[in-house]
């Protein structure tokens, strides 16, 4: 079963840049797939830079915003 998806809004300008990047370089099926990958990578990298307390605060904030 596929994971439930939610909507995240970005500017049209950024969307078009990502779309162009994907068309030129390949590797991703859609803007959604690219954005999900980049956010996951950013969180993984950020997780290395944050303390456990910071991580808990981030998780709590994401839950409050309905992303987790």
Phi, psi and omega in degrees: 000133181287151178292147176293140181251153175233164181267133173237133184259134175230164180295152177300321180300313179295318178303314181295323177297316179295316179301315179297316179302314181297316180298323183280326186251337183072193177094343179226146180277335185202167175297320179303314181297318179297312182297318179299317178298312183295318179295317179299317178296318180297318179294321178296315179294316180296325180300330178286335185265348183258150175286169178299322179297317178299317180299318179297319178296319179295314179299317179298318180294318178297321177295316179300325180277353177087015180269350179227000000 
